[in-house]
């Protein structure tokens, strides 16, 4: 029995040591990431899937869409730190700020297992101690994700494209009879997301970068979102940043892929509006 216990403890120690090596190797390799943007890109569009689907940067010579589906503000902040440090030409950031970013359980996505596969597994080499400590309540899931092949990609060398989806067009059209419901409220709240949104604001201020919030077009938002909660949260916590509210912008029904994402047609209409209004 004693020998068996020793074998188990030895095996566990070996697994732990291997995990530590993975983290250290990935962390060291993260210093070699190429964060340089294409020449001439000085305007950023950042956030989650709403902006990912809505802004066609192929027709915007001076702008680039760095959004990624389901991205919470902590990951946006991590990316933005590196982008601004390595691209001194960047002077403007349009950041998605929708109901899904400010609602009462916005932190839920940090801890859902499927979201952690996409985000924790890809971003952990860039974490500081504060960001690591967030996942102490999800230690088992986080530990398991260390063994995904992410660290091998870091070893081979990465650039900024690994951390984005960018504009992702589709020609699919929404079924107006389908029903979208906001995720049920769990126990995570929105403290983390609000904290990192404030950090983004501070970072842009320190770097003399203009920051604007943008609420992309959605299909009849009052049917799907608690708009009162959203506007109260914005006014209470973040009204020092100008919000361009396009939630009711007139996009035809066949310009949506679902209730809160634009398809290629809708994105072209919306992007042309942004170009007209801001001279992009």
N, C-alpha and C positions, 0 to 999 in steps of 0.2 A: 504493500500500500504506500509506504514511504517513497519507494522508487517511482511509483506512478505519479505521486504528487510532485516530486522533483522534476519529472519529465514534463508534466503539465506546466509548471512554473517556468521551466526553461523554454518551452515552446512559446508561452505568452511573452516572456522577456525578449525572445528573438523577433516576434511579430512587432512588439513595441519599438524595438531598436530599428527595425526595418522602416517602420512608419516615420520615426524621427529622421532617419536618413533621407527618406523621400521628401519630407518637408524642408529640410536643410538644403538639399540639392535644388529643389524647385525654387526656394527663396533666393539662393545665389544666382540661379539662372535667370530669375526675373529681372535682374539688373541689366540684362542684355536685350530686353525687348525694344524693338524699334517703334517708337511712338510718333515718328515724323509723319505728318499728313502730306497729301499731294500739294504741290506748289500752287500758291494762289488761294488756298482755302483758309479763310480767316473768320468765317461765320459757322457756328456749330448748331446743329439741331440734336438735342439729346433727350433721353427718356425711354419710355417703354413702347409697347406695340401701337398705341394710338398714333404716335409721331412716326414710328417706324413705317407704318402703312400709309401715312398721310402726306409725307414730304418727299417729292421726287427730286432728289438733288442732282440728277443727271441733266436737268435743265437750269441749274443754278451754278454758274461758273465759280462763284466765290464762296459757296456754302457746301457743307458735307453733312450727311445724315449719319450720326454715330449711335443711333438708338438700338435697343435690343429688347426683344419681347419679354415682358414681365419684369423688367429691370426696376428694382427699388433704388431709392436715392443713395443708399450707402455705396452701391456699386457704381452708380453714376459719379459720385464724389471721388472714388478711387481712380476711375478712368480720367476724370477731369483734371485731377492733380497732375497726372503724368502728361496729359495732352498739353496743358498750359505750360508746364515746365519745359517741354521740348518743342513748342511751336509758339514762339514769341509774337508771331504775326496775328494770332487769334485775338480779336477785339470784341466779339459779340457771341453770346450764347442764348439760344432760344430753348428753354427747358419745358418739357411737358409738365403741366400741372392740371390734372383732371380729377374728377371725383374719386377715381380709383387710387389716386395718390394721397388724398387727404382724408378718406373716409375712416370710420372709427376702428377698423381692423386692418389698416394698411400694412402692419408689420407681419401679418399672417404669411405672406409669401416668402419671407426670409427663412421660415422654418418648415414649410411644406416639403416633404421628401422629394417630390418631383422637381420643385424649384431649386432645392439644394443641389441636385444632380447638375443642373445647368449653371448655377452660380457659385455655390461654395466650392465645388470641384474645380472650377476654372479660375476662381479669384483668390483662393486661399494663399497662394504664394505671395500675394501683394498685401496681405493683412498685417495690421499692427496688433499689438497685444489686446487692445480694446475690442477690436473686431473679432479676434479669436475667442475672447471671453463670452461673446454673445451666444456661442453655440455650446456652452457647457450643459445646457438642459437637453441638447440633442447630440450628446457626445457619441452615442453608438452610431448614428447615421453619419455624423461628421467623420468619425474615425474610419468607417468603411469606405467613405469616398476618397480618402487619401490614397487608396490603392487603385484608383482609376488611372488611365494612361496619361492624365494631364501633365504630370511631371516630365514624361518623356517628350511631350510637345515643347515644354519649356526648355528642355535640354537641346532640342534640335534648333530652337530659335523661333521667336514669334514676332509679329508686329501688331499694330493696333486692331487689325481686322479680326483677330481672334476674339476680341471682346465686344464685337458689334454684330448686328444683323444687317444694319443699313436698310435702305429702301427696299421693301419686299413686295413687289406688285402681284396682284392676282386679278383675273378677269371674272371670278365668281361673283354672283349677285345675291344679295340678301333675300331670304324668304321672309316677307313682311309678316307672315303668320307665326313665325317662330318667336319664342319668348326667351329673353335674356333676363337673368336675375343676378343681382349683386351677391357676392359670396356671403354666406351667413357669418354673423359676428362671432368670433371666437374669443380667446383669452389673451391675445397678444397686444391689442391696442394699436397705437400709432406713434408711440414715443420715439422709436428708433428712426422711423421715416421722417418725422418732424425735425429731429435732431440733425440728421444729415442734410435735410433741405436747408436748414439754417447754416450749416457748415459750407454748403455750396454757395450760398449768398455771400458769406464772409470771404470765401476763397476768391470769388470773382471781384469783390471789392478790393481785396489786397492786391490783386493782379491788374487792377484798372481795366477789367473786362466788363462790358455792359451785359447785364443779365435781364432777360424778359421771360415771364411765364407765358405759356401758350396752351389754351384749351382747344383741342382739335374738334372738328365737327363730329357730332354723334347723332344718331337717329332718335328724335324726340326724347331728349335726356330726362325729362321729368317722369317718363314712364319707367325708367330703369335705375335712376340714381336719386339719392337724397340731395337734391340741389341746394336746399336751405342749409343743410349741414356743411356742404362744400363752401358756399359763399361766406358763411359765418366763420368757418375755420380760416379761410383766406384773410378775411378782414381782421380777425383777432390776432393771427400769428405772422402773416406774411405780406401784409399790404404795403410794405416798404418796397416791394418789387412790382413793377407794372405788369398787369395781367391782360393779355390779348385774348378775349373770350370769343372763340369761334364755335362754341358748342351748338349754336342755332344757325350757323352759316348755311345758306340754302344750297344743299347738295341734293340732286334728284335721288329718288329711291334706288335707281339702278346704279348709283354711285357708291353704294355701301356693299361690303361683303357680309357684314352682320351689323347688329345694332350699334356697335361702337368702333368699327373699323371701316376705313374707306378701301374700295378696290382701285384698280388702275385709273378708271375714269374719274372717280371722285378725287383721287390724289392729284390728277392733272388739273382739275378745276381749282382745287384748294391751293396747289403750288403756284398756279398762275396768279391767284389772288395775293399770295404772299409776295411774289415778285413785283406785282403792281404797287402794293402798299409800301413795301420797304425797299424797293429798288434793288432786289437781290439778283 
